[in-house]
Amino acid sequence: MADPEAERQDQAAPALPSSVLLLAPLLQMMAAKTLYAAAELGIADLVAAGSHTTGELAERTGAHAPSLRRLLLALTGQGVLVQTGTNHFDLTELGQPLRTDAPDSVRGTLLMACGPEASRSWDQLVPGLRTGTTAWDLAHGVSWTDYYARNPDRAAIFNRSQAEHTRDSAPGILAAADFGRFREVVDIGGGDGTLLTHILRAHQDLQGVLFDVRTGLADADATLSAAGVGQRCRVVAGDFFDKVPEGAGAYLLKEILHDWDDEQSTAILRGVRTAMPSDGRVLLVERTLPDRAVAGFNETHWYLRDILMLVVTGGRERTENEFLLLLKAAGFNLDRISEPIPPFGYRVIEASPT
């Protein structure tokens, strides 16, 4: 007797037309905007605190109740909320990271990536492509670094997003790089110290130096103190285009060079080369592009990240060979490149002075 389930599995699903496939990312864009709205309104925090009805949430957020209910339904469709009554909603396990106080919170990332600064910059993508000018600069009249220096409240959101992303990548970075062989490590552009705290907690004899601009270091003392490593870490404010702390055995740069063009990246690396001893090491944590573009999920992600750099910072993602050339121009020999590190596909690129 024929198995109906087996027959159904044997029947290949009809291929979607190209026109439908090309438009699929529009739904992803709309989904991202609804998640941003939920983050901006603090929906997850309010539901977790006991506000479950549309009316309660509308009152707490100052939103128009009928419009807000439509947002809540869209979030339910994405699995972020579950509808338990006509106007009653609860937070699902998937929705927990939208809470500000969740240990795996991504609220800051959504507020930064889908917020007004980024949205206005993406609106300038085509003018940027035509002129070669960074889209962010066209949208805001200043570079992203100057913008955040002038707007500390917005810089706080950016810093939070960076800390969230680093939190999730830190375990893989620790597994891919041996920091225990060094006496002192300088985290260049290390923000609030999230990555450095993971490294120092894993290596009790290691000393750290956290180096960034003042706005980037706003939450550093609190982060280091909460992790119990404040006594082993100096916090130094400065500009890596001018000078970086001297004499350490290791200089760590996580996602720094991808923010800058080749000339600026070489200048940063030369500054590190000047500061380090002859037996020092530089460790870059970056994604690497394939030498040849092909279609696929990972490839789409890599190249969209490159467009993000084009839009926001004027920097770029690079291939392994392009990193080799940067390091060589700055006075380094490439020693090793790790395998891709989950969950984001970073690699640790280690180099020593020539």
VOBA-1610 file (N, C-alpha, C; in pm, whole numbers, padded with zeros to 5 digits, always signed):
BEGIN
Met+00085-00120+00000Met+00000+00000+00000Met+00088+00124+00000Ala+00059+00217-00086Ala+00143+00336-00099Ala+00136+00422+00026Asp+00247+00480+00061Asp+00257+00569+00177Asp+00231+00712+00129Pro+00118+00773+00166Pro+00089+00910+00118Pro+00196+01011+00159Glu+00251+00993+00281Glu+00353+01087+00326Glu+00478+01076+00241Ala+00518+00953+00207Ala+00635+00934+00122Ala+00613+00993-00016Glu+00489+00977-00067Glu+00459+01033-00199Glu+00468+01186-00196Arg+00420+01246-00086Arg+00428+01391-00075Arg+00574+01438-00072Gln+00661+01364-00001Gln+00801+01402+00008Gln+00872+01386-00125Asp+00824+01288-00206Asp+00888+01264-00335Asp+00854+01373-00436Gln+00744+01441-00413Gln+00703+01544-00507Gln+00781+01672-00478Ala+00859+01712-00574Ala+00941+01833-00556Ala+00851+01956-00549Ala+00885+02043-00455Ala+00810+02168-00443Ala+00833+02252-00568Pro+00728+02317-00616Pro+00745+02399-00737Pro+00842+02513-00711Ala+00927+02540-00807Ala+01024+02648-00793Ala+00953+02782-00800Leu+00993+02872-00709Leu+00936+03005-00711Leu+00994+03084-00828Pro+00913+03168-00892Pro+00966+03249-01002Pro+01067+03350-00951Ser+01157+03390-01038Ser+01262+03484-01001Ser+01205+03615-00947Ser+01093+03658-01001Ser+01033+03784-00956Ser+00994+03777-00809Val+00947+03660-00765Val+00909+03643-00624Val+01034+03636-00536Leu+01134+03564-00581Leu+01257+03550-00502Leu+01326+03685-00483Leu+01325+03767-00588Leu+01393+03897-00578Leu+01323+03990-00478Leu+01193+03973-00462Leu+01119+04060-00372Leu+01115+04010-00228Ala+01163+03888-00204Ala+01159+03832-00069Ala+01231+03920+00034Pro+01347+03981+00001Pro+01412+04066+00102Pro+01329+04185+00148Leu+01227+04225+00069Leu+01142+04334+00114Leu+01068+04297+00242Leu+01026+04171+00253Leu+00961+04126+00375Leu+01059+04128+00492Gln+01184+04091+00466Gln+01285+04096+00572Gln+01308+04239+00619Met+01307+04333+00524Met+01323+04473+00561Met+01207+04518+00649Met+01085+04481+00610Met+00969+04521+00690Met+00970+04455+00827Ala+01015+04329+00832Ala+01025+04261+00961Ala+01125+04332+01051Ala+01238+04374+00995Ala+01339+04445+01074Ala+01283+04576+01128Lys+01203+04645+01048Lys+01146+04772+01093Lys+01045+04751+01207Thr+00969+04640+01202Thr+00877+04613+01312Thr+00953+04578+01440Leu+01063+04506+01428Leu+01145+04476+01545Leu+01206+04604+01602Tyr+01249+04695+01512Tyr+01300+04823+01559Tyr+01192+04899+01636Ala+01070+04901+01584Ala+00961+04971+01652Ala+00936+04911+01790Ala+00941+04778+01799Ala+00923+04713+01929Ala+01035+04750+02025Ala+01158+04758+01973Ala+01271+04796+02057Ala+01260+04941+02102Glu+01223+05030+02010Glu+01211+05173+02042Glu+01102+05197+02146Leu+00991+05127+02134Leu+00881+05143+02228Leu+00902+05066+02358Gly+01000+04977+02362Gly+01025+04897+02482Gly+00918+04793+02508Ile+00860+04737+02402Ile+00749+04643+02415Ile+00788+04522+02500Ala+00903+04463+02474Ala+00944+04342+02546Ala+00962+04371+02695Asp+01022+04485+02727Asp+01040+04521+02868Asp+00904+04536+02937Leu+00809+04599+02870Leu+00678+04623+02930Leu+00600+04493+02948Val+00605+04406+02847Val+00536+04278+02860Val+00597+04195+02971Ala+00731+04192+02978Ala+00799+04117+03083Ala+00765+04171+03221Ala+00735+04303+03229Ala+00701+04365+03358Ala+00553+04353+03393Gly+00474+04293+03303Gly+00334+04267+03337Gly+00230+04341+03256Ser+00270+04422+03159Ser+00173+04489+03072Ser+00146+04401+02951His+00029+04338+02948His+00003+04236+02846His-00105+04275+02746Thr-00190+04370+02777Thr-00299+04403+02686Thr-00260+04520+02596Thr-00329+04528+02484Thr-00304+04639+02392Thr-00325+04773+02462Gly-00431+04783+02541Gly-00459+04907+02610Gly-00350+04946+02708Glu-00301+04848+02784Glu-00193+04876+02880Glu-00067+04922+02808Leu-00034+04853+02701Leu+00087+04886+02627Leu+00075+05022+02558Ala-00043+05051+02507Ala-00064+05181+02443Ala-00049+05293+02545Glu-00103+05272+02664Glu-00092+05375+02767Glu+00052+05395+02810Arg+00125+05286+02825Arg+00264+05295+02872Arg+00357+05355+02768Thr+00327+05333+02641Thr+00415+05381+02533Thr+00369+05511+02471Gly+00247+05553+02503Gly+00193+05672+02439Gly+00155+05650+02294Ala+00127+05524+02259Ala+00095+05489+02121Ala-00056+05488+02098His-00095+05495+01973His-00234+05482+01930His-00272+05335+01937Ala-00369+05301+02024Ala-00398+05161+02055Ala-00430+05076+01931Pro-00521+05119+01841Pro-00550+05034+01724Pro-00427+05011+01636Ser-00344+05114+01621Ser-00222+05097+01541Ser-00124+05004+01612Leu-00113+05021+01743Leu-00020+04937+01819Leu-00062+04790+01813Arg-00191+04764+01816Arg-00236+04625+01808Arg-00190+04561+01677Arg-00189+04636+01571Arg-00144+04581+01442Arg+00005+04547+01448Leu+00083+04631+01518Leu+00224+04597+01538Leu+00237+04470+01620Leu+00157+04459+01726Leu+00165+04340+01811Leu+00130+04214+01733Leu+00034+04225+01642Leu-00001+04110+01558Leu+00113+04074+01464Ala+00180+04176+01409Ala+00294+04150+01321Ala+00408+04083+01398Leu+00429+04125+01521Leu+00532+04062+01605Leu+00492+03919+01640Thr+00363+03897+01659Thr+00315+03761+01685Thr+00340+03672+01564Gly+00316+03726+01446Gly+00341+03649+01324Gly+00487+03610+01308Gln+00577+03688+01365Gln+00721+03657+01359Gln+00766+03568+01474Gly+00675+03535+01565Gly+00711+03449+01677Gly+00772+03521+01795Val+00768+03655+01793Val+00824+03734+01903Val+00726+03740+02020Leu+00598+03751+01988Leu+00491+03748+02087Leu+00399+03630+02058Val+00317+03594+02157Val+00211+03496+02136Val+00081+03560+02183Gln-00022+03548+02102Gln-00152+03607+02137Gln-00231+03508+02221Thr-00263+03548+02344Thr-00335+03460+02436Thr-00479+03505+02459Gly-00520+03611+02394Gly-00655+03662+02401Gly-00672+03765+02292Thr-00794+03820+02278Thr-00819+03914+02171Thr-00720+04029+02172Asn-00692+04082+02289Asn-00598+04195+02303Asn-00493+04167+02410His-00457+04043+02424His-00363+04002+02529His-00246+03930+02463Phe-00124+03971+02499Phe-00003+03917+02436Phe+00103+03885+02541Asp+00177+03778+02517Asp+00289+03740+02603Asp+00416+03732+02519Leu+00529+03743+02586Leu+00659+03735+02520Leu+00701+03590+02504Thr+00747+03552+02386Thr+00795+03416+02362Thr+00943+03405+02396Glu+00995+03285+02390Glu+01138+03264+02412Glu+01219+03339+02306Leu+01172+03336+02181Leu+01240+03409+02075Leu+01244+03558+02104Gly+01141+03611+02166Gly+01134+03754+02191Gly+01212+03802+02312Gln+01262+03711+02395Gln+01331+03751+02518Gln+01450+03844+02493Pro+01532+03824+02388Pro+01647+03913+02367Pro+01609+04057+02332Leu+01481+04084+02310Leu+01439+04223+02290Leu+01435+04301+02422Arg+01439+04230+02535Arg+01442+04297+02664Arg+01577+04365+02686Thr+01573+04483+02746Thr+01697+04556+02773Thr+01785+04479+02869Asp+01725+04413+02969Asp+01803+04346+03073Asp+01829+04199+03046Ala+01794+04151+02928Ala+01821+04010+02895Ala+01971+03988+02880Pro+02024+03877+02929Pro+02169+03852+02916Pro+02214+03843+02770Asp+02123+03810+02681Asp+02155+03804+02538Asp+02081+03913+02461Ser+02060+04028+02524Ser+01984+04136+02462Ser+02044+04181+02329Val+01956+04207+02233Val+01996+04265+02105Val+01922+04395+02080Arg+01862+04451+02184Arg+01784+04573+02168Arg+01870+04688+02116Gly+01991+04703+02171Gly+02079+04809+02125Gly+02116+04794+01979Thr+02137+04671+01934Thr+02173+04647+01795Thr+02060+04689+01702Leu+01937+04657+01739Leu+01822+04697+01656Leu+01805+04849+01655Leu+01823+04912+01771Leu+01808+05057+01778Leu+01914+05127+01694Met+02033+05071+01688Met+02140+05131+01609Met+02123+05102+01460Ala+02107+04974+01426Ala+02109+04933+01286Ala+01986+04979+01208Cys+01873+04991+01276Cys+01749+05030+01208Cys+01702+05169+01249Gly+01783+05241+01325Gly+01746+05372+01373Gly+01757+05481+01269Pro+01724+05603+01306Pro+01718+05712+01208Pro+01851+05744+01143Glu+01961+05736+01218Glu+02091+05768+01157Glu+02124+05672+01044Ala+02108+05543+01071Ala+02138+05443+00968Ala+02040+05452+00852Ser+01912+05471+00882Ser+01811+05477+00775Ser+01838+05593+00681Arg+01870+05709+00735Arg+01899+05824+00649Arg+02024+05799+00564Ser+02118+05725+00619Ser+02240+05694+00543Ser+02212+05601+00427Trp+02129+05498+00451Trp+02093+05408+00342Trp+02017+05481+00232Asp+01943+05583+00268Asp+01872+05662+00166Asp+01968+05730+00070Gln+02093+05746+00111Gln+02194+05813+00028Gln+02287+05713-00043Leu+02248+05586-00048Leu+02333+05486-00112Leu+02357+05519-00259Val+02252+05550-00333Val+02270+05577-00477Val+02354+05703-00500Pro+02325+05816-00433Pro+02415+05931-00449Pro+02559+05899-00409Gly+02575+05815-00308Gly+02710+05776-00269Gly+02779+05693-00376Leu+02704+05604-00439Leu+02761+05524-00548Leu+02801+05612-00666Arg+02724+05716-00690Arg+02753+05803-00804Arg+02873+05893-00780Thr+02894+05930-00654Thr+02999+06029-00624Thr+03121+05969-00556Gly+03107+05849-00498Gly+03217+05792-00422Gly+03226+05846-00280Thr+03129+05929-00241Thr+03125+05984-00107Thr+03049+05889-00015Thr+03097+05874+00107Thr+03029+05787+00203Thr+02888+05836+00226Ala+02791+05744+00218Ala+02650+05782+00228Ala+02619+05848+00362Trp+02680+05802+00469Trp+02658+05863+00601Trp+02696+06011+00596Asp+02810+06043+00535Asp+02856+06182+00527Asp+02756+06268+00448Leu+02699+06211+00342Leu+02599+06284+00265Leu+02473+06308+00346Ala+02435+06210+00426Ala+02311+06220+00503Ala+02323+06315+00622His+02441+06316+00684His+02455+06388+00811His+02550+06508+00805Gly+02623+06521+00697Gly+02714+06633+00684Gly+02845+06618+00758Val+02861+06509+00833Val+02985+06478+00905Val+03006+06328+00901Ser+03127+06284+00932Ser+03156+06141+00937Ser+03085+06077+01055Trp+03080+05945+01055Trp+03014+05874+01165Trp+03086+05896+01297Thr+03219+05905+01295Thr+03292+05927+01419Thr+03264+06067+01475Asp+03261+06166+01388Asp+03230+06302+01434Asp+03086+06312+01483Tyr+02996+06243+01414Tyr+02855+06247+01454Tyr+02839+06194+01597Tyr+02899+06078+01625Tyr+02883+06021+01758Tyr+02958+06102+01864Ala+03068+06164+01826Ala+03139+06251+01921Ala+03053+06371+01961Arg+02968+06418+01869Arg+02884+06534+01896Arg+02749+06497+01957Asn+02714+06369+01952Asn+02583+06324+02002Asn+02601+06205+02097Pro+02641+06232+02221Pro+02671+06123+02314Pro+02552+06032+02344Asp+02429+06085+02336Asp+02313+05999+02360Asp+02300+05894+02250Arg+02327+05934+02126Arg+02325+05837+02015Arg+02447+05746+02018Ala+02560+05800+02064Ala+02681+05719+02079Ala+02657+05608+02181Ala+02577+05635+02285Ala+02549+05533+02385Ala+02476+05414+02323Ile+02385+05440+02229Ile+02316+05332+02160Ile+02413+05254+02072Phe+02499+05326+02000Phe+02601+05259+01918Phe+02690+05172+02005Asn+02737+05226+02117Asn+02826+05150+02206Asn+02757+05024+02259Arg+02628+05038+02292Arg+02555+04921+02342Arg+02546+04813+02236Ser+02523+04854+02111Ser+02513+04756+02003Ser+02645+04683+01983Gln+02756+04755+01994Gln+02886+04692+01977Gln+02915+04594+02090Ala+02876+04631+02211Ala+02897+04542+02325Ala+02814+04415+02310Glu+02690+04427+02262Glu+02606+04308+02243Glu+02667+04213+02142His+02713+04267+02031His+02772+04184+01927His+02901+04119+01976Thr+02983+04195+02047Thr+03110+04142+02097Thr+03087+04034+02201Arg+02987+04052+02285Arg+02952+03951+02386Arg+02930+03814+02322Asp+02861+03811+02209Asp+02829+03685+02145Asp+02948+03626+02069Ser+03043+03710+02030Ser+03158+03659+01955Ser+03277+03627+02044Ala+03278+03676+02169Ala+03395+03661+02257Ala+03437+03517+02281Pro+03346+03423+02312Pro+03392+03286+02339Pro+03467+03224+02221Gly+03420+03248+02100Gly+03489+03194+01983Gly+03625+03256+01961Ile+03636+03386+01987Ile+03765+03454+01973Ile+03864+03399+02073Leu+03821+03377+02197Leu+03909+03320+02299Leu+03957+03181+02260Ala+03870+03103+02198Ala+03909+02968+02156Ala+04007+02970+02040Ala+04002+03077+01959Ala+04086+03081+01838Ala+04219+03152+01859Ala+04238+03219+01972Ala+04362+03295+01995Ala+04415+03266+02134Asp+04543+03241+02145Asp+04607+03211+02273Asp+04659+03339+02336Phe+04578+03401+02421Phe+04619+03524+02489Phe+04703+03496+02613Gly+04705+03370+02659Gly+04779+03336+02779Gly+04929+03348+02766Arg+04982+03356+02646Arg+05128+03365+02627Arg+05178+03507+02644Phe+05088+03604+02659Phe+05129+03744+02668Phe+05122+03793+02813Arg+05201+03897+02841Arg+05196+03962+02972Arg+05091+04071+02975Glu+05076+04140+02861Glu+04982+04251+02854Glu+04922+04258+02714Val+04792+04287+02708Val+04724+04302+02580Val+04655+04437+02577Val+04669+04506+02464Val+04602+04634+02443Val+04487+04610+02346Asp+04366+04644+02389Asp+04249+04632+02302Asp+04226+04768+02238Ile+04261+04779+02110Ile+04250+04905+02037Ile+04107+04924+01988Gly+04045+05034+02027Gly+03905+05056+01990Gly+03813+04960+02061Gly+03846+04929+02187Gly+03776+04824+02260Gly+03646+04863+02324Gly+03600+04986+02304Gly+03469+05026+02354Gly+03458+05016+02504Asp+03351+04952+02552Asp+03328+04943+02696Asp+03410+04833+02763Gly+03489+04759+02684Gly+03575+04655+02741Gly+03514+04518+02745Thr+03403+04497+02674Thr+03337+04366+02679Thr+03431+04253+02639Leu+03502+04268+02527Leu+03592+04162+02483Leu+03710+04147+02579Leu+03767+04258+02622Leu+03883+04252+02710Leu+03848+04189+02845Thr+03727+04211+02896Thr+03689+04146+03022Thr+03685+03995+03006His+03636+03946+02892His+03635+03802+02869His+03778+03747+02868Ile+03868+03819+02803Ile+04007+03774+02793Ile+04073+03775+02931Leu+04055+03882+03008Leu+04119+03891+03138Leu+04063+03791+03237Arg+03935+03763+03230Arg+03877+03663+03319Arg+03926+03523+03286Ala+03959+03500+03160Ala+04010+03368+03120Ala+04158+03350+03153His+04231+03461+03172His+04376+03455+03197His+04408+03546+03316Gln+04415+03485+03433Gln+04425+03561+03557Gln+04556+03637+03573Asp+04661+03599+03502Asp+04791+03667+03514Asp+04810+03777+03410Leu+04712+03797+03325Leu+04724+03891+03215Leu+04682+04031+03258Gln+04756+04131+03211Gln+04721+04270+03231Gln+04659+04324+03102Gly+04568+04421+03114Gly+04502+04474+02997Gly+04508+04625+02991Val+04500+04677+02868Val+04486+04820+02843Val+04370+04837+02747Leu+04271+04913+02790Leu+04154+04940+02706Leu+04171+05079+02646Phe+04174+05086+02512Phe+04206+05210+02443Phe+04095+05244+02344Asp+04041+05365+02357Asp+03936+05410+02264Asp+03919+05560+02282Val+03837+05620+02196Val+03801+05760+02214Val+03712+05771+02338Arg+03698+05892+02390Arg+03627+05910+02517Arg+03482+05864+02510Thr+03414+05893+02399Thr+03275+05851+02389Thr+03264+05698+02388Gly+03361+05631+02329Gly+03360+05485+02327Gly+03382+05423+02463Leu+03451+05495+02551Leu+03486+05444+02684Leu+03384+05480+02791Ala+03271+05536+02751Ala+03176+05590+02849Ala+03135+05488+02955Asp+03117+05363+02918Asp+03072+05260+03012Asp+03183+05164+03053Ala+03308+05199+03023Ala+03419+05107+03046Ala+03439+05075+03193Asp+03442+05175+03278Asp+03467+05151+03420Asp+03363+05057+03479Ala+03236+05078+03443Ala+03129+04993+03496Ala+03144+04850+03446Thr+03178+04833+03319Thr+03193+04698+03263Thr+03309+04624+03328Leu+03423+04690+03340Leu+03541+04627+03399Leu+03518+04594+03546Ser+03454+04685+03617Ser+03427+04663+03759Ser+03331+04546+03780Ala+03225+04541+03699Ala+03127+04434+03712Ala+03189+04298+03684Ala+03289+04294+03597Ala+03356+04168+03563Ala+03467+04133+03663Gly+03498+04226+03754Gly+03600+04200+03854Gly+03741+04207+03802Val+03764+04280+03692Val+03899+04287+03633Val+03953+04429+03631Gly+03883+04521+03697Gly+03924+04660+03692Gly+04064+04686+03743Gln+04110+04606+03840Gln+04243+04625+03895Gln+04353+04582+03799Arg+04318+04504+03699Arg+04419+04455+03603Arg+04408+04522+03467Cys+04335+04631+03460Cys+04314+04694+03330Cys+04322+04845+03341Arg+04409+04906+03261Arg+04413+05051+03249Arg+04320+05096+03137Val+04253+05207+03160Val+04165+05265+03059Val+04232+05392+03008Val+04258+05395+02877Val+04331+05506+02817Val+04250+05563+02702Ala+04221+05693+02708Ala+04150+05759+02599Ala+04249+05816+02499Gly+04217+05803+02373Gly+04306+05856+02270Gly+04256+05826+02131Asp+04335+05864+02032Asp+04302+05848+01891Asp+04408+05759+01828Phe+04369+05644+01773Phe+04471+05553+01720Phe+04538+05606+01594Phe+04489+05715+01539Phe+04562+05778+01429Phe+04677+05865+01481Asp+04674+05898+01608Asp+04782+05978+01667Asp+04887+05889+01735Lys+04841+05810+01833Lys+04935+05729+01911Lys+04855+05626+01990Val+04915+05506+02006Val+04853+05402+02088Val+04947+05368+02202Pro+04896+05308+02310Pro+04982+05272+02423Pro+05099+05184+02380Glu+05214+05207+02441Glu+05338+05142+02398Glu+05374+05022+02486Gly+05453+04932+02427Gly+05524+04830+02502Gly+05453+04702+02533Ala+05331+04681+02485Ala+05257+04558+02516Ala+05300+04445+02424Gly+05277+04324+02470Gly+05311+04208+02388Gly+05209+04179+02280Ala+05084+04221+02302Ala+04978+04192+02205Ala+04890+04314+02186Tyr+04854+04339+02060Tyr+04762+04447+02025Tyr+04645+04385+01951Leu+04528+04401+02008Leu+04406+04340+01956Leu+04320+04446+01889Leu+04279+04419+01765Leu+04191+04511+01692Leu+04074+04431+01637Lys+03961+04439+01705Lys+03843+04367+01660Lys+03756+04460+01575Glu+03738+04423+01450Glu+03653+04499+01356Glu+03688+04647+01356Ile+03817+04676+01354Ile+03861+04815+01345Ile+03895+04849+01200Leu+03976+04767+01136Leu+04024+04802+01002Leu+03910+04806+00900His+03805+04728+00921His+03696+04731+00820His+03621+04864+00821Asp+03645+04947+00922Asp+03583+05080+00925Asp+03657+05183+00840Trp+03774+05147+00786Trp+03860+05247+00724Trp+03909+05198+00588Asp+03947+05295+00503Asp+04001+05257+00372Asp+04145+05207+00388Asp+04207+05168+00278Asp+04339+05105+00286Asp+04445+05200+00342Glu+04442+05325+00300Glu+04542+05420+00348Glu+04529+05442+00499Gln+04407+05459+00546Gln+04386+05479+00689Gln+04418+05353+00768Ser+04380+05237+00715Ser+04410+05112+00784Ser+04559+05089+00797Thr+04632+05121+00691Thr+04778+05108+00697Thr+04836+05201+00802Ala+04782+05323+00812Ala+04829+05417+00913Ala+04804+05364+01054Ile+04688+05304+01077Ile+04659+05247+01208Ile+04759+05137+01242Leu+04783+05048+01147Leu+04876+04937+01169Leu+05019+04987+01190Arg+05059+05090+01119Arg+05193+05145+01139Arg+05208+05204+01279Gly+05102+05266+01329Gly+05106+05317+01465Gly+05122+05206+01567Val+05054+05094+01544Val+05069+04978+01631Val+05210+04921+01620Arg+05262+04915+01498Arg+05398+04862+01478Arg+05500+04948+01552Thr+05483+05078+01550Thr+05576+05167+01619Thr+05569+05148+01771Ala+05449+05118+01822Ala+05430+05109+01967Ala+05477+04977+02026Met+05481+04871+01948Met+05506+04739+02005Met+05655+04703+02005Pro+05697+04614+02095Pro+05834+04564+02093Pro+05857+04471+01975Ser+05982+04435+01952Ser+06017+04355+01835Ser+05955+04215+01839Asp+05922+04167+01959Asp+05860+04034+01969Asp+05709+04043+01991Gly+05650+04159+01966Gly+05507+04178+01985Gly+05425+04113+01874Arg+05297+04109+01897Arg+05205+04051+01799Arg+05084+04143+01784Val+05031+04150+01663Val+04904+04216+01639Val+04804+04109+01601Leu+04685+04115+01660Leu+04579+04018+01633Leu+04457+04094+01583Leu+04423+04072+01457Leu+04306+04133+01397Leu+04190+04034+01404Val+04074+04081+01441Val+03953+03999+01436Val+03863+04061+01330Glu+03857+03994+01216Glu+03784+04046+01100Glu+03723+03931+01021Arg+03622+03962+00943Arg+03575+03867+00843Arg+03665+03876+00721Thr+03671+03770+00643Thr+03745+03775+00517Thr+03651+03739+00403Leu+03658+03816+00297Leu+03579+03789+00178Leu+03642+03678+00096Pro+03563+03600+00025Pro+03621+03503-00069Pro+03688+03577-00185Asp+03782+03510-00250Asp+03853+03573-00361Asp+03761+03596-00482Arg+03660+03513-00493Arg+03568+03524-00607Arg+03425+03521-00555Ala+03343+03612-00600Ala+03205+03619-00552Ala+03121+03508-00613Val+03045+03440-00527Val+02948+03339-00571Val+02820+03362-00492Ala+02710+03302-00541Ala+02582+03317-00472Ala+02575+03220-00356Gly+02510+03262-00248Gly+02492+03176-00132Gly+02464+03260-00009Phe+02413+03195+00097Phe+02375+03269+00217Phe+02494+03341+00278Asn+02605+03268+00301Asn+02722+03331+00363Asn+02776+03444+00277Glu+02782+03418+00147Glu+02837+03518+00056Glu+02749+03644+00055Thr+02617+03624+00056Thr+02528+03739+00063Thr+02554+03819+00188His+02569+03751+00301His+02595+03819+00428His+02725+03897+00422Trp+02832+03835+00372Trp+02963+03902+00365Trp+02956+04027+00279Tyr+02896+04016+00163Tyr+02897+04130+00072Tyr+02799+04239+00114Leu+02692+04203+00182Leu+02605+04306+00238Leu+02675+04380+00351Arg+02757+04309+00430Arg+02837+04376+00531Arg+02934+04475+00466Asp+02987+04438+00352Asp+03077+04529+00281Asp+03002+04654+00235Ile+02879+04638+00187Ile+02798+04753+00149Ile+02765+04838+00271Leu+02742+04773+00385Leu+02719+04849+00509Leu+02837+04940+00539Met+02959+04888+00522Met+03077+04970+00545Met+03084+05085+00443Leu+03048+05056+00321Leu+03045+05159+00218Leu+02948+05271+00254Val+02834+05234+00311Val+02730+05331+00345Val+02766+05411+00469Val+02815+05345+00573Val+02827+05410+00704Val+02965+05468+00730Thr+03068+05389+00708Thr+03201+05430+00754Thr+03297+05471+00643Gly+03269+05428+00522Gly+03365+05448+00414Gly+03474+05342+00412Gly+03463+05243+00500Gly+03559+05133+00504Gly+03519+05020+00411Arg+03573+04899+00438Arg+03545+04787+00350Arg+03584+04656+00417Glu+03516+04550+00376Glu+03560+04415+00410Glu+03667+04375+00309Arg+03752+04278+00347Arg+03869+04245+00263Arg+03890+04095+00251Thr+03961+04057+00145Thr+04003+03918+00128Thr+04128+03891+00212Glu+04164+03765+00225Glu+04287+03730+00297Glu+04408+03799+00234Asn+04415+03799+00103Asn+04530+03859+00036Asn+04535+04010+00059Glu+04419+04073+00066Glu+04417+04217+00092Glu+04464+04249+00233Phe+04431+04164+00329Phe+04487+04182+00464Phe+04638+04159+00463Leu+04684+04061+00388Leu+04828+04036+00377Leu+04900+04159+00325Leu+04845+04223+00223Leu+04907+04342+00166Leu+04907+04459+00264Leu+04797+04476+00338Leu+04793+04581+00440Leu+04901+04560+00545Leu+04911+04438+00593Leu+05009+04408+00698Leu+05151+04427+00647Lys+05177+04383+00525Lys+05310+04399+00467Lys+05347+04547+00454Ala+05251+04628+00409Ala+05278+04772+00392Ala+05306+04841+00525Ala+05253+04784+00634Ala+05270+04845+00766Ala+05389+04788+00843Gly+05461+04692+00783Gly+05579+04637+00849Gly+05554+04511+00928Phe+05459+04427+00882Phe+05427+04303+00952Phe+05439+04183+00858Asn+05471+04069+00916Asn+05461+03940+00849Asn+05334+03870+00896Leu+05257+03816+00804Leu+05139+03739+00840Leu+05183+03603+00894Asp+05142+03570+01016Asp+05181+03444+01078Asp+05074+03336+01064Arg+04949+03373+01087Arg+04843+03272+01079Arg+04707+03340+01063Ile+04615+03265+01003Ile+04475+03305+00996Ile+04393+03186+01044Ser+04309+03209+01143Ser+04229+03100+01198Ser+04119+03060+01101Glu+04058+02948+01131Glu+03936+02910+01060Glu+03823+03005+01101Pro+03715+03014+01023Pro+03603+03100+01063Pro+03550+03062+01201Ile+03521+03165+01280Ile+03478+03147+01418Ile+03327+03166+01427Pro+03254+03065+01476Pro+03111+03085+01495Pro+03085+03184+01609Pro+02972+03256+01610Pro+02862+03241+01515Pro+02866+03339+01398Phe+02966+03429+01392Phe+02964+03535+01293Phe+03068+03519+01182Gly+03150+03415+01188Gly+03245+03390+01080Gly+03371+03474+01085Tyr+03401+03536+01201Tyr+03526+03609+01212Tyr+03645+03515+01199Arg+03760+03573+01167Arg+03888+03502+01174Arg+03984+03585+01259Val+04073+03516+01327Val+04183+03583+01396Val+04302+03583+01303Ile+04348+03703+01267Ile+04461+03720+01178Ile+04578+03769+01262Glu+04680+03687+01277Glu+04794+03722+01365Glu+04916+03754+01282Ala+04987+03860+01322Ala+05106+03901+01249Ala+05211+03950+01346Ser+05338+03944+01302Ser+05453+03988+01382Ser+05534+04089+01302Pro+05611+04173+01372Pro+05690+04274+01303Pro+05794+04211+01211Thr+05817+04274+01096Thr+05920+04224+01005Thr+06058+04256+01059
//
